[in-house]
């Protein structure tokens, strides 16, 4: 198996993000309590309609360049900067949402999860570079959560806030507090 060059890896990661956004399934949520309106949300709703994560790479042909070429390194740096500063969707700020995703742990207390990143696809931030910041939600649990591990699929419910935060695993564009976390169960067909 051949390792991908950094630019090809970035293009593959970006393509995976675009495909993830394009094929996000419509999950069925449990009914919300009558006092709180919960918006079941897909990852594409967190991205402003006019933002193109691939705009920087349009018109470039990194194919003939080597991995250590200064042009490739500069392109990768610029892409990471654009993705780390990816705009959030202001219409989602302050909305109570239920969002599916995968867990990237940041802090635990005696094995119970206290803080994590919620990401849209398996392996994000761990086996692949972090997705754009508008595709990462920084979750702070009110109390430690038992039984949730790295890359577990979950539903997270809480108030979404547009808040950029840096962590060792990636830059998040959103945050949630006072949330509920439940294991994701695929809808029955």
LOKOL-150151 format. One record per atom (N, C-alpha, C): atom name; chain; residue in three letters; residue number from 1; x, y negated, z. Coordinates in Angstrom, 1 decimal, always signed. Layout:
N
CA;A;ALA;NUM;X;Y;Z
...
//
This chain:
189
N;A;UNK;1;+0.8;+1.2;+0.0
CA;A;UNK;1;+0.0;+0.0;+0.0
C;A;UNK;1;+0.9;-1.2;+0.0
N;A;UNK;2;+0.6;-2.2;-0.8
CA;A;UNK;2;+1.4;-3.4;-0.9
C;A;UNK;2;+0.8;-4.5;+0.0
N;A;UNK;3;+1.7;-5.3;+0.6
CA;A;UNK;3;+1.2;-6.4;+1.4
C;A;UNK;3;+0.9;-7.6;+0.5
N;A;UNK;4;-0.2;-8.3;+0.9
CA;A;UNK;4;-0.6;-9.4;+0.1
C;A;UNK;4;+0.3;-10.6;+0.4
N;A;UNK;5;+0.6;-11.4;-0.6
CA;A;UNK;5;+1.3;-12.7;-0.3
C;A;UNK;5;+0.4;-13.6;+0.5
N;A;UNK;6;+1.0;-14.5;+1.2
CA;A;UNK;6;+0.2;-15.4;+2.1
C;A;UNK;6;-0.9;-16.1;+1.3
N;A;UNK;7;-0.7;-16.6;+0.1
CA;A;UNK;7;-1.7;-17.3;-0.7
C;A;UNK;7;-2.8;-16.3;-1.2
N;A;UNK;8;-2.4;-15.1;-1.6
CA;A;UNK;8;-3.4;-14.1;-2.0
C;A;UNK;8;-4.2;-13.7;-0.8
N;A;UNK;9;-3.6;-13.6;+0.3
CA;A;UNK;9;-4.3;-13.2;+1.6
C;A;UNK;9;-5.3;-14.3;+1.9
N;A;UNK;10;-4.9;-15.6;+1.8
CA;A;UNK;10;-5.8;-16.7;+2.1
C;A;UNK;10;-7.0;-16.7;+1.1
N;A;UNK;11;-6.7;-16.4;-0.2
CA;A;UNK;11;-7.7;-16.4;-1.2
C;A;UNK;11;-8.7;-15.2;-0.9
N;A;UNK;12;-8.1;-14.1;-0.5
CA;A;UNK;12;-9.0;-12.9;-0.2
C;A;UNK;12;-9.8;-13.2;+1.0
N;A;UNK;13;-9.2;-13.9;+2.0
CA;A;UNK;13;-10.0;-14.2;+3.3
C;A;UNK;13;-11.1;-15.2;+2.9
N;A;UNK;14;-10.8;-16.2;+2.1
CA;A;UNK;14;-11.8;-17.2;+1.7
C;A;UNK;14;-12.9;-16.5;+0.9
N;A;UNK;15;-12.5;-15.6;+0.0
CA;A;UNK;15;-13.6;-14.9;-0.7
C;A;UNK;15;-14.4;-14.0;+0.2
N;A;UNK;16;-13.9;-13.4;+1.2
CA;A;UNK;16;-14.6;-12.6;+2.2
C;A;UNK;16;-15.6;-13.6;+2.9
N;A;UNK;17;-15.2;-14.8;+3.3
CA;A;UNK;17;-16.0;-15.7;+3.9
C;A;UNK;17;-17.2;-16.1;+3.0
N;A;UNK;18;-16.9;-16.4;+1.8
CA;A;UNK;18;-18.0;-16.8;+0.8
C;A;UNK;18;-19.0;-15.7;+0.7
N;A;UNK;19;-18.5;-14.4;+0.5
CA;A;UNK;19;-19.4;-13.3;+0.4
C;A;UNK;19;-20.2;-13.1;+1.7
N;A;UNK;20;-19.6;-13.3;+2.9
CA;A;UNK;20;-20.3;-13.1;+4.1
C;A;UNK;20;-21.4;-14.1;+4.2
N;A;UNK;21;-21.1;-15.4;+3.8
CA;A;UNK;21;-22.2;-16.4;+3.8
C;A;UNK;21;-23.3;-16.1;+2.8
N;A;UNK;22;-22.9;-15.5;+1.7
CA;A;UNK;22;-23.9;-15.3;+0.6
C;A;UNK;22;-24.8;-14.1;+0.9
N;A;UNK;23;-24.3;-13.1;+1.7
CA;A;UNK;23;-25.1;-11.9;+1.9
C;A;UNK;23;-25.5;-11.7;+3.4
N;A;UNK;24;-25.5;-12.8;+4.2
CA;A;UNK;24;-25.9;-12.7;+5.6
C;A;UNK;24;-27.3;-12.1;+5.6
N;A;UNK;25;-27.6;-11.0;+6.2
CA;A;UNK;25;-28.9;-10.4;+6.2
C;A;UNK;25;-29.8;-11.2;+7.1
N;A;UNK;26;-31.1;-11.1;+6.9
CA;A;UNK;26;-32.1;-11.7;+7.7
C;A;UNK;26;-32.5;-10.7;+8.8
N;A;UNK;27;-31.9;-11.0;+10.0
CA;A;UNK;27;-32.2;-10.1;+11.2
C;A;UNK;27;-33.5;-10.5;+11.8
N;A;UNK;28;-34.1;-9.5;+12.5
CA;A;UNK;28;-35.3;-9.8;+13.2
C;A;UNK;28;-35.0;-10.0;+14.7
N;A;UNK;29;-35.4;-11.1;+15.2
CA;A;UNK;29;-35.2;-11.4;+16.6
C;A;UNK;29;-36.4;-11.1;+17.5
N;A;UNK;30;-36.1;-10.9;+18.8
CA;A;UNK;30;-37.2;-10.7;+19.7
C;A;UNK;30;-38.0;-12.0;+19.9
N;A;UNK;31;-39.3;-11.9;+20.2
CA;A;UNK;31;-40.0;-13.2;+20.4
C;A;UNK;31;-39.4;-14.0;+21.5
N;A;UNK;32;-39.4;-15.3;+21.3
CA;A;UNK;32;-38.8;-16.3;+22.3
C;A;UNK;32;-39.8;-16.6;+23.3
N;A;UNK;33;-39.4;-16.9;+24.6
CA;A;UNK;33;-40.3;-17.3;+25.6
C;A;UNK;33;-41.1;-18.5;+25.1
N;A;UNK;34;-42.3;-18.7;+25.5
CA;A;UNK;34;-43.2;-19.8;+25.1
C;A;UNK;34;-42.7;-21.1;+25.4
N;A;UNK;35;-41.9;-21.3;+26.4
CA;A;UNK;35;-41.4;-22.6;+26.8
C;A;UNK;35;-40.1;-23.1;+26.0
N;A;UNK;36;-39.4;-22.1;+25.4
CA;A;UNK;36;-38.2;-22.5;+24.6
C;A;UNK;36;-38.3;-22.0;+23.2
N;A;UNK;37;-38.1;-22.9;+22.3
CA;A;UNK;37;-38.1;-22.6;+20.9
C;A;UNK;37;-36.6;-22.2;+20.5
N;A;UNK;38;-36.5;-20.9;+20.1
CA;A;UNK;38;-35.1;-20.4;+19.7
C;A;UNK;38;-35.1;-20.2;+18.2
N;A;UNK;39;-34.1;-20.8;+17.6
CA;A;UNK;39;-34.0;-20.7;+16.1
C;A;UNK;39;-33.1;-19.6;+15.8
N;A;UNK;40;-33.6;-18.5;+15.2
CA;A;UNK;40;-32.7;-17.4;+14.7
C;A;UNK;40;-31.9;-18.0;+13.6
N;A;UNK;41;-30.6;-17.9;+13.7
CA;A;UNK;41;-29.7;-18.7;+12.8
C;A;UNK;41;-28.7;-17.8;+12.1
N;A;UNK;42;-28.5;-18.1;+10.8
CA;A;UNK;42;-27.4;-17.4;+10.1
C;A;UNK;42;-26.2;-18.3;+10.0
N;A;UNK;43;-25.1;-17.7;+9.7
CA;A;UNK;43;-23.8;-18.4;+9.7
C;A;UNK;43;-23.8;-19.5;+8.6
N;A;UNK;44;-24.5;-19.3;+7.5
CA;A;UNK;44;-24.4;-20.3;+6.5
C;A;UNK;44;-25.1;-21.6;+6.9
N;A;UNK;45;-26.0;-21.5;+7.9
CA;A;UNK;45;-26.6;-22.8;+8.4
C;A;UNK;45;-25.7;-23.6;+9.2
N;A;UNK;46;-24.5;-23.1;+9.6
CA;A;UNK;46;-23.6;-23.9;+10.4
C;A;UNK;46;-22.6;-24.7;+9.5
N;A;UNK;47;-22.7;-24.4;+8.2
CA;A;UNK;47;-21.8;-25.1;+7.2
C;A;UNK;47;-22.6;-26.2;+6.5
N;A;UNK;48;-22.1;-27.4;+6.4
CA;A;UNK;48;-22.8;-28.4;+5.6
C;A;UNK;48;-23.0;-28.0;+4.2
N;A;UNK;49;-24.1;-28.3;+3.6
CA;A;UNK;49;-24.4;-27.8;+2.2
C;A;UNK;49;-23.3;-28.3;+1.2
N;A;UNK;50;-22.7;-29.4;+1.4
CA;A;UNK;50;-21.8;-30.0;+0.4
C;A;UNK;50;-20.4;-29.7;+0.7
N;A;UNK;51;-20.1;-28.8;+1.7
CA;A;UNK;51;-18.7;-28.5;+2.0
C;A;UNK;51;-18.2;-27.3;+1.2
N;A;UNK;52;-17.1;-27.4;+0.6
CA;A;UNK;52;-16.5;-26.3;-0.2
C;A;UNK;52;-15.2;-25.9;+0.4
N;A;UNK;53;-15.1;-24.7;+1.0
CA;A;UNK;53;-13.8;-24.3;+1.7
C;A;UNK;53;-12.7;-24.0;+0.6
N;A;UNK;54;-13.1;-23.8;-0.6
CA;A;UNK;54;-12.1;-23.4;-1.6
C;A;UNK;54;-11.7;-24.6;-2.5
N;A;UNK;55;-12.2;-25.8;-2.2
CA;A;UNK;55;-11.9;-27.0;-3.0
C;A;UNK;55;-10.4;-27.2;-3.2
N;A;UNK;56;-9.7;-27.1;-2.1
CA;A;UNK;56;-8.2;-27.3;-2.1
C;A;UNK;56;-7.5;-26.4;-3.1
N;A;UNK;57;-8.0;-25.2;-3.3
CA;A;UNK;57;-7.3;-24.2;-4.1
C;A;UNK;57;-7.7;-24.3;-5.6
N;A;UNK;58;-8.8;-25.1;-5.9
CA;A;UNK;58;-9.2;-25.2;-7.3
C;A;UNK;58;-8.1;-25.8;-8.2
N;A;UNK;59;-7.9;-25.1;-9.3
CA;A;UNK;59;-7.0;-25.6;-10.3
C;A;UNK;59;-5.5;-25.1;-10.0
N;A;UNK;60;-5.3;-24.4;-8.9
CA;A;UNK;60;-4.0;-23.9;-8.6
C;A;UNK;60;-3.8;-22.5;-9.1
N;A;UNK;61;-2.6;-22.1;-9.4
CA;A;UNK;61;-2.4;-20.8;-9.8
C;A;UNK;61;-1.1;-20.3;-9.1
N;A;UNK;62;-1.3;-19.7;-7.9
CA;A;UNK;62;-0.2;-19.3;-7.1
C;A;UNK;62;+0.4;-17.9;-7.6
N;A;UNK;63;-0.2;-17.3;-8.5
CA;A;UNK;63;+0.2;-16.0;-9.0
C;A;UNK;63;+1.7;-15.9;-9.3
N;A;UNK;64;+2.3;-16.8;-10.0
CA;A;UNK;64;+3.7;-16.7;-10.3
C;A;UNK;64;+4.7;-17.1;-9.2
N;A;UNK;65;+4.2;-17.6;-8.1
CA;A;UNK;65;+5.0;-18.1;-7.0
C;A;UNK;65;+5.3;-17.0;-6.0
N;A;UNK;66;+6.4;-17.0;-5.4
CA;A;UNK;66;+6.8;-16.1;-4.4
C;A;UNK;66;+6.2;-16.5;-3.0
N;A;UNK;67;+6.1;-15.6;-2.1
CA;A;UNK;67;+5.6;-15.9;-0.8
C;A;UNK;67;+6.4;-17.0;+0.0
N;A;UNK;68;+7.7;-17.1;-0.2
CA;A;UNK;68;+8.5;-18.1;+0.5
C;A;UNK;68;+8.7;-19.3;-0.3
N;A;UNK;69;+8.0;-19.5;-1.5
CA;A;UNK;69;+8.1;-20.7;-2.3
C;A;UNK;69;+7.5;-21.9;-1.5
N;A;UNK;70;+8.3;-23.0;-1.4
CA;A;UNK;70;+7.8;-24.2;-0.7
C;A;UNK;70;+6.4;-24.6;-1.1
N;A;UNK;71;+6.0;-24.4;-2.4
CA;A;UNK;71;+4.7;-24.8;-2.8
C;A;UNK;71;+3.6;-24.0;-2.2
N;A;UNK;72;+3.9;-22.7;-2.0
CA;A;UNK;72;+3.0;-21.8;-1.4
C;A;UNK;72;+2.8;-22.1;+0.1
N;A;UNK;73;+4.0;-22.3;+0.7
CA;A;UNK;73;+3.9;-22.7;+2.2
C;A;UNK;73;+3.2;-24.0;+2.4
N;A;UNK;74;+3.3;-25.0;+1.5
CA;A;UNK;74;+2.6;-26.2;+1.6
C;A;UNK;74;+1.1;-26.0;+1.4
N;A;UNK;75;+0.8;-25.2;+0.4
CA;A;UNK;75;-0.6;-24.9;+0.1
C;A;UNK;75;-1.3;-24.2;+1.3
N;A;UNK;76;-0.6;-23.3;+1.9
CA;A;UNK;76;-1.1;-22.6;+3.1
C;A;UNK;76;-1.3;-23.6;+4.3
N;A;UNK;77;-0.4;-24.4;+4.5
CA;A;UNK;77;-0.5;-25.4;+5.6
C;A;UNK;77;-1.7;-26.4;+5.3
N;A;UNK;78;-1.8;-26.8;+4.1
CA;A;UNK;78;-2.9;-27.7;+3.8
C;A;UNK;78;-4.3;-27.0;+3.9
N;A;UNK;79;-4.3;-25.7;+3.5
CA;A;UNK;79;-5.6;-25.0;+3.6
C;A;UNK;79;-6.0;-24.8;+5.1
N;A;UNK;80;-5.0;-24.5;+5.9
CA;A;UNK;80;-5.2;-24.3;+7.4
C;A;UNK;80;-5.7;-25.6;+8.0
N;A;UNK;81;-5.1;-26.7;+7.6
CA;A;UNK;81;-5.5;-28.0;+8.1
C;A;UNK;81;-7.0;-28.3;+7.7
N;A;UNK;82;-7.3;-28.0;+6.4
CA;A;UNK;82;-8.7;-28.3;+6.0
C;A;UNK;82;-9.7;-27.4;+6.8
N;A;UNK;83;-9.3;-26.1;+6.9
CA;A;UNK;83;-10.2;-25.2;+7.6
C;A;UNK;83;-10.3;-25.5;+9.1
N;A;UNK;84;-9.3;-25.9;+9.7
CA;A;UNK;84;-9.3;-26.3;+11.2
C;A;UNK;84;-10.2;-27.5;+11.4
N;A;UNK;85;-10.3;-28.4;+10.4
CA;A;UNK;85;-11.1;-29.6;+10.4
C;A;UNK;85;-12.4;-29.5;+9.7
N;A;UNK;86;-12.8;-28.3;+9.4
CA;A;UNK;86;-14.1;-28.0;+8.7
C;A;UNK;86;-15.2;-28.7;+9.4
N;A;UNK;87;-16.0;-29.5;+8.6
CA;A;UNK;87;-17.1;-30.2;+9.2
C;A;UNK;87;-18.2;-29.3;+9.7
N;A;UNK;88;-18.9;-29.7;+10.8
CA;A;UNK;88;-20.1;-29.0;+11.3
C;A;UNK;88;-21.3;-29.5;+10.7
N;A;UNK;89;-22.4;-28.8;+10.8
CA;A;UNK;89;-23.7;-29.3;+10.4
C;A;UNK;89;-24.4;-30.0;+11.5
N;A;UNK;90;-24.5;-31.3;+11.4
CA;A;UNK;90;-25.0;-32.2;+12.4
C;A;UNK;90;-26.5;-31.8;+12.8
N;A;UNK;91;-27.2;-31.2;+11.8
CA;A;UNK;91;-28.6;-30.8;+12.1
C;A;UNK;91;-28.7;-29.7;+13.1
N;A;UNK;92;-27.6;-29.0;+13.3
CA;A;UNK;92;-27.6;-27.8;+14.3
C;A;UNK;92;-27.1;-28.2;+15.7
N;A;UNK;93;-26.6;-29.4;+15.8
CA;A;UNK;93;-26.1;-29.9;+17.1
C;A;UNK;93;-27.3;-30.1;+18.1
N;A;UNK;94;-27.2;-29.3;+19.2
CA;A;UNK;94;-28.3;-29.4;+20.2
C;A;UNK;94;-29.4;-28.4;+20.0
N;A;UNK;95;-29.4;-27.6;+19.0
CA;A;UNK;95;-30.4;-26.7;+18.7
C;A;UNK;95;-30.2;-25.4;+19.5
N;A;UNK;96;-31.3;-24.8;+20.1
CA;A;UNK;96;-31.2;-23.5;+20.8
C;A;UNK;96;-31.3;-22.5;+19.7
N;A;UNK;97;-30.2;-21.7;+19.6
CA;A;UNK;97;-30.1;-20.7;+18.5
C;A;UNK;97;-29.9;-19.3;+19.0
N;A;UNK;98;-30.2;-18.3;+18.2
CA;A;UNK;98;-29.8;-16.9;+18.4
C;A;UNK;98;-29.0;-16.6;+17.2
N;A;UNK;99;-27.7;-16.2;+17.4
CA;A;UNK;99;-26.8;-16.0;+16.3
C;A;UNK;99;-26.1;-14.7;+16.5
N;A;UNK;100;-26.0;-13.9;+15.4
CA;A;UNK;100;-25.3;-12.6;+15.5
C;A;UNK;100;-23.8;-12.8;+15.1
N;A;UNK;101;-23.0;-12.0;+15.6
CA;A;UNK;101;-21.6;-12.1;+15.3
C;A;UNK;101;-20.7;-11.1;+16.0
N;A;UNK;102;-19.4;-11.3;+15.9
CA;A;UNK;102;-18.4;-10.4;+16.6
C;A;UNK;102;-17.7;-11.1;+17.6
N;A;UNK;103;-17.3;-10.4;+18.7
CA;A;UNK;103;-16.6;-11.0;+19.9
C;A;UNK;103;-15.1;-10.9;+19.7
N;A;UNK;104;-14.5;-12.1;+19.9
CA;A;UNK;104;-13.0;-12.2;+20.1
C;A;UNK;104;-12.8;-12.8;+21.5
N;A;UNK;105;-12.4;-11.9;+22.4
CA;A;UNK;105;-12.2;-12.3;+23.8
C;A;UNK;105;-11.1;-13.4;+24.0
N;A;UNK;106;-11.4;-14.3;+24.9
CA;A;UNK;106;-10.4;-15.3;+25.3
C;A;UNK;106;-10.1;-15.2;+26.8
N;A;UNK;107;-11.1;-14.9;+27.6
CA;A;UNK;107;-10.8;-14.7;+29.1
C;A;UNK;107;-11.8;-13.7;+29.6
N;A;UNK;108;-11.2;-12.8;+30.5
CA;A;UNK;108;-12.1;-11.9;+31.2
C;A;UNK;108;-11.7;-12.0;+32.7
N;A;UNK;109;-12.7;-11.5;+33.5
CA;A;UNK;109;-12.5;-11.5;+35.0
C;A;UNK;109;-12.7;-10.0;+35.4
N;A;UNK;110;-11.6;-9.4;+35.8
CA;A;UNK;110;-11.6;-7.9;+36.1
C;A;UNK;110;-12.4;-7.1;+35.1
N;A;UNK;111;-12.0;-7.4;+33.8
CA;A;UNK;111;-12.6;-6.6;+32.7
C;A;UNK;111;-14.0;-7.1;+32.2
N;A;UNK;112;-14.6;-8.0;+32.9
CA;A;UNK;112;-15.9;-8.6;+32.4
C;A;UNK;112;-15.6;-9.9;+31.7
N;A;UNK;113;-16.2;-10.0;+30.5
CA;A;UNK;113;-16.0;-11.1;+29.6
C;A;UNK;113;-16.6;-12.4;+30.2
N;A;UNK;114;-15.7;-13.5;+30.2
CA;A;UNK;114;-16.2;-14.8;+30.7
C;A;UNK;114;-16.2;-15.8;+29.5
N;A;UNK;115;-15.3;-15.7;+28.6
CA;A;UNK;115;-15.1;-16.7;+27.5
C;A;UNK;115;-14.7;-16.0;+26.3
N;A;UNK;116;-15.3;-16.3;+25.1
CA;A;UNK;116;-14.9;-15.6;+23.9
C;A;UNK;116;-15.3;-16.5;+22.7
N;A;UNK;117;-14.8;-16.1;+21.5
CA;A;UNK;117;-15.1;-16.7;+20.3
C;A;UNK;117;-16.1;-15.8;+19.6
N;A;UNK;118;-17.2;-16.4;+19.0
CA;A;UNK;118;-18.1;-15.6;+18.2
C;A;UNK;118;-17.8;-15.9;+16.7
N;A;UNK;119;-17.6;-14.9;+15.9
CA;A;UNK;119;-17.1;-15.0;+14.5
C;A;UNK;119;-18.1;-14.2;+13.6
N;A;UNK;120;-18.1;-14.6;+12.3
CA;A;UNK;120;-19.1;-14.0;+11.4
C;A;UNK;120;-18.8;-12.7;+10.8
N;A;UNK;121;-17.5;-12.3;+10.9
CA;A;UNK;121;-17.2;-11.0;+10.3
C;A;UNK;121;-16.1;-10.2;+11.1
N;A;UNK;122;-16.2;-8.9;+11.0
CA;A;UNK;122;-15.3;-8.0;+11.7
C;A;UNK;122;-13.8;-8.3;+11.4
N;A;UNK;123;-13.0;-8.5;+12.4
CA;A;UNK;123;-11.6;-8.6;+12.2
C;A;UNK;123;-11.1;-10.1;+12.2
N;A;UNK;124;-12.1;-11.0;+12.1
CA;A;UNK;124;-11.7;-12.5;+12.1
C;A;UNK;124;-10.9;-12.8;+13.3
N;A;UNK;125;-9.9;-13.6;+13.1
CA;A;UNK;125;-9.0;-14.1;+14.2
C;A;UNK;125;-8.1;-13.1;+14.8
N;A;UNK;126;-8.3;-11.8;+14.5
CA;A;UNK;126;-7.5;-10.7;+15.1
C;A;UNK;126;-6.7;-10.1;+14.0
N;A;UNK;127;-7.3;-9.5;+12.9
CA;A;UNK;127;-6.7;-8.9;+11.8
C;A;UNK;127;-6.5;-9.7;+10.6
N;A;UNK;128;-7.2;-10.9;+10.6
CA;A;UNK;128;-7.1;-11.8;+9.5
C;A;UNK;128;-7.0;-13.2;+10.1
N;A;UNK;129;-6.6;-14.2;+9.3
CA;A;UNK;129;-6.5;-15.6;+9.8
C;A;UNK;129;-7.9;-16.0;+10.2
N;A;UNK;130;-8.0;-17.0;+11.1
CA;A;UNK;130;-9.3;-17.5;+11.6
C;A;UNK;130;-10.1;-18.1;+10.4
N;A;UNK;131;-11.4;-17.9;+10.4
CA;A;UNK;131;-12.2;-18.6;+9.4
C;A;UNK;131;-12.2;-20.1;+9.7
N;A;UNK;132;-12.8;-20.9;+8.8
CA;A;UNK;132;-13.0;-22.3;+9.1
C;A;UNK;132;-13.6;-22.5;+10.4
N;A;UNK;133;-13.3;-23.7;+11.0
CA;A;UNK;133;-13.8;-24.0;+12.3
C;A;UNK;133;-15.3;-24.0;+12.4
N;A;UNK;134;-16.0;-24.3;+11.3
CA;A;UNK;134;-17.5;-24.3;+11.3
C;A;UNK;134;-18.1;-22.9;+11.3
N;A;UNK;135;-17.2;-21.9;+11.3
CA;A;UNK;135;-17.6;-20.5;+11.3
C;A;UNK;135;-17.1;-19.8;+12.6
N;A;UNK;136;-16.8;-20.6;+13.6
CA;A;UNK;136;-16.3;-20.1;+14.9
C;A;UNK;136;-17.1;-20.8;+16.0
N;A;UNK;137;-17.7;-20.1;+16.9
CA;A;UNK;137;-18.4;-20.6;+18.1
C;A;UNK;137;-17.7;-20.2;+19.4
N;A;UNK;138;-17.3;-21.2;+20.2
CA;A;UNK;138;-16.6;-20.9;+21.4
C;A;UNK;138;-17.7;-20.8;+22.5
N;A;UNK;139;-17.8;-19.6;+23.1
CA;A;UNK;139;-18.8;-19.2;+24.0
C;A;UNK;139;-18.3;-19.1;+25.4
N;A;UNK;140;-18.9;-19.9;+26.4
CA;A;UNK;140;-18.6;-19.8;+27.8
C;A;UNK;140;-19.8;-19.2;+28.5
N;A;UNK;141;-19.6;-18.0;+29.1
CA;A;UNK;141;-20.7;-17.4;+29.8
C;A;UNK;141;-20.8;-18.0;+31.2
N;A;UNK;142;-22.1;-18.1;+31.6
CA;A;UNK;142;-22.3;-18.7;+32.9
C;A;UNK;142;-21.8;-17.7;+34.0
N;A;UNK;143;-21.9;-16.4;+33.8
CA;A;UNK;143;-21.4;-15.4;+34.7
C;A;UNK;143;-20.7;-14.3;+33.8
N;A;UNK;144;-19.7;-13.6;+34.3
CA;A;UNK;144;-19.0;-12.6;+33.5
C;A;UNK;144;-20.0;-11.6;+33.0
N;A;UNK;145;-19.7;-11.1;+31.7
CA;A;UNK;145;-20.6;-10.2;+31.0
C;A;UNK;145;-19.9;-8.8;+31.0
N;A;UNK;146;-20.6;-7.8;+31.4
CA;A;UNK;146;-20.1;-6.5;+31.5
C;A;UNK;146;-20.2;-5.7;+30.2
N;A;UNK;147;-19.3;-4.9;+29.9
CA;A;UNK;147;-19.4;-3.9;+28.8
C;A;UNK;147;-19.2;-4.4;+27.4
N;A;UNK;148;-18.8;-5.6;+27.2
CA;A;UNK;148;-18.6;-6.2;+25.9
C;A;UNK;148;-17.1;-6.2;+25.6
N;A;UNK;149;-16.7;-5.7;+24.5
CA;A;UNK;149;-15.2;-5.6;+24.1
C;A;UNK;149;-14.9;-6.3;+22.8
N;A;UNK;150;-13.7;-6.4;+22.5
CA;A;UNK;150;-13.2;-6.9;+21.3
C;A;UNK;150;-13.9;-6.4;+20.0
N;A;UNK;151;-14.4;-7.3;+19.2
CA;A;UNK;151;-15.1;-7.0;+18.0
C;A;UNK;151;-16.5;-6.3;+18.1
N;A;UNK;152;-17.0;-6.2;+19.3
CA;A;UNK;152;-18.4;-5.7;+19.5
C;A;UNK;152;-19.3;-6.7;+18.8
N;A;UNK;153;-20.3;-6.1;+18.1
CA;A;UNK;153;-21.4;-6.9;+17.5
C;A;UNK;153;-22.4;-7.3;+18.5
N;A;UNK;154;-22.7;-8.6;+18.6
CA;A;UNK;154;-23.7;-9.1;+19.6
C;A;UNK;154;-24.6;-10.1;+19.0
N;A;UNK;155;-25.7;-10.4;+19.7
CA;A;UNK;155;-26.5;-11.6;+19.5
C;A;UNK;155;-26.2;-12.5;+20.7
N;A;UNK;156;-26.0;-13.8;+20.4
CA;A;UNK;156;-25.7;-14.8;+21.4
C;A;UNK;156;-26.8;-15.8;+21.3
N;A;UNK;157;-27.5;-16.2;+22.4
CA;A;UNK;157;-28.5;-17.2;+22.4
C;A;UNK;157;-28.1;-18.3;+23.4
N;A;UNK;158;-28.2;-19.5;+22.9
CA;A;UNK;158;-27.9;-20.7;+23.7
C;A;UNK;158;-28.0;-21.9;+22.9
N;A;UNK;159;-27.7;-23.0;+23.6
CA;A;UNK;159;-27.7;-24.3;+22.9
C;A;UNK;159;-26.4;-24.6;+22.1
N;A;UNK;160;-26.5;-24.8;+20.9
CA;A;UNK;160;-25.3;-25.0;+20.0
C;A;UNK;160;-24.9;-26.4;+20.1
N;A;UNK;161;-23.6;-26.7;+20.3
CA;A;UNK;161;-23.1;-28.0;+20.4
C;A;UNK;161;-21.9;-28.1;+19.4
N;A;UNK;162;-21.9;-29.2;+18.6
CA;A;UNK;162;-20.8;-29.5;+17.7
C;A;UNK;162;-19.7;-30.0;+18.6
N;A;UNK;163;-18.7;-29.1;+18.8
CA;A;UNK;163;-17.6;-29.5;+19.7
C;A;UNK;163;-16.3;-28.7;+19.2
N;A;UNK;164;-15.4;-29.4;+18.7
CA;A;UNK;164;-14.1;-28.8;+18.2
C;A;UNK;164;-13.2;-28.5;+19.4
N;A;UNK;165;-12.8;-27.2;+19.5
CA;A;UNK;165;-11.9;-26.7;+20.6
C;A;UNK;165;-10.9;-25.8;+20.0
N;A;UNK;166;-9.6;-26.0;+20.4
CA;A;UNK;166;-8.5;-25.1;+20.0
C;A;UNK;166;-8.3;-24.0;+21.0
N;A;UNK;167;-8.0;-22.8;+20.5
CA;A;UNK;167;-7.6;-21.7;+21.4
C;A;UNK;167;-6.5;-20.9;+20.7
N;A;UNK;168;-6.0;-20.0;+21.4
CA;A;UNK;168;-4.9;-19.1;+20.8
C;A;UNK;168;-5.4;-18.3;+19.6
N;A;UNK;169;-6.7;-18.1;+19.5
CA;A;UNK;169;-7.2;-17.3;+18.4
C;A;UNK;169;-7.8;-18.1;+17.3
N;A;UNK;170;-7.9;-19.4;+17.4
CA;A;UNK;170;-8.4;-20.2;+16.3
C;A;UNK;170;-9.2;-21.5;+16.8
N;A;UNK;171;-9.4;-22.4;+15.9
CA;A;UNK;171;-10.1;-23.6;+16.1
C;A;UNK;171;-11.6;-23.4;+15.9
N;A;UNK;172;-12.4;-23.7;+17.0
CA;A;UNK;172;-13.8;-23.6;+16.8
C;A;UNK;172;-14.5;-24.9;+16.6
N;A;UNK;173;-15.5;-25.0;+15.8
CA;A;UNK;173;-16.2;-26.2;+15.5
C;A;UNK;173;-17.5;-26.4;+16.4
N;A;UNK;174;-17.9;-25.3;+17.0
CA;A;UNK;174;-19.1;-25.3;+17.8
C;A;UNK;174;-18.8;-24.6;+19.2
N;A;UNK;175;-19.7;-24.9;+20.2
CA;A;UNK;175;-19.6;-24.3;+21.5
C;A;UNK;175;-21.0;-24.0;+22.0
N;A;UNK;176;-21.1;-23.0;+22.9
CA;A;UNK;176;-22.3;-22.6;+23.5
C;A;UNK;176;-22.0;-22.4;+25.0
N;A;UNK;177;-23.0;-22.8;+25.9
CA;A;UNK;177;-22.9;-22.5;+27.3
C;A;UNK;177;-24.3;-22.1;+27.8
N;A;UNK;178;-24.3;-21.4;+29.0
CA;A;UNK;178;-25.6;-21.0;+29.5
C;A;UNK;178;-26.3;-20.1;+28.6
N;A;UNK;179;-25.7;-19.1;+28.2
CA;A;UNK;179;-26.2;-18.3;+27.1
C;A;UNK;179;-26.6;-16.9;+27.6
N;A;UNK;180;-27.3;-16.2;+26.7
CA;A;UNK;180;-27.5;-14.7;+26.9
C;A;UNK;180;-26.7;-14.0;+25.8
N;A;UNK;181;-26.1;-12.9;+26.1
CA;A;UNK;181;-25.4;-12.1;+25.2
C;A;UNK;181;-26.0;-10.7;+25.2
N;A;UNK;182;-26.4;-10.1;+24.1
CA;A;UNK;182;-26.9;-8.8;+24.0
C;A;UNK;182;-26.3;-8.1;+22.8
N;A;UNK;183;-26.2;-6.8;+23.0
CA;A;UNK;183;-25.6;-6.0;+21.9
C;A;UNK;183;-26.5;-6.1;+20.6
N;A;UNK;184;-25.8;-6.2;+19.5
CA;A;UNK;184;-26.6;-6.3;+18.3
C;A;UNK;184;-27.1;-4.9;+17.9
N;A;UNK;185;-28.3;-4.8;+17.6
CA;A;UNK;185;-28.9;-3.6;+17.1
C;A;UNK;185;-29.5;-3.9;+15.7
N;A;UNK;186;-29.1;-3.1;+14.7
CA;A;UNK;186;-29.6;-3.3;+13.4
C;A;UNK;186;-31.1;-3.1;+13.3
N;A;UNK;187;-31.8;-3.9;+12.5
CA;A;UNK;187;-33.3;-3.7;+12.3
C;A;UNK;187;-33.6;-2.3;+11.8
N;A;UNK;188;-34.7;-1.8;+12.2
CA;A;UNK;188;-35.1;-0.5;+11.7
C;A;UNK;188;-35.7;-0.7;+10.3
N;A;UNK;189;-35.4;+0.3;+9.4
CA;A;UNK;189;-35.9;+0.2;+8.0
C;A;UNK;189;-37.2;+0.9;+7.9
//
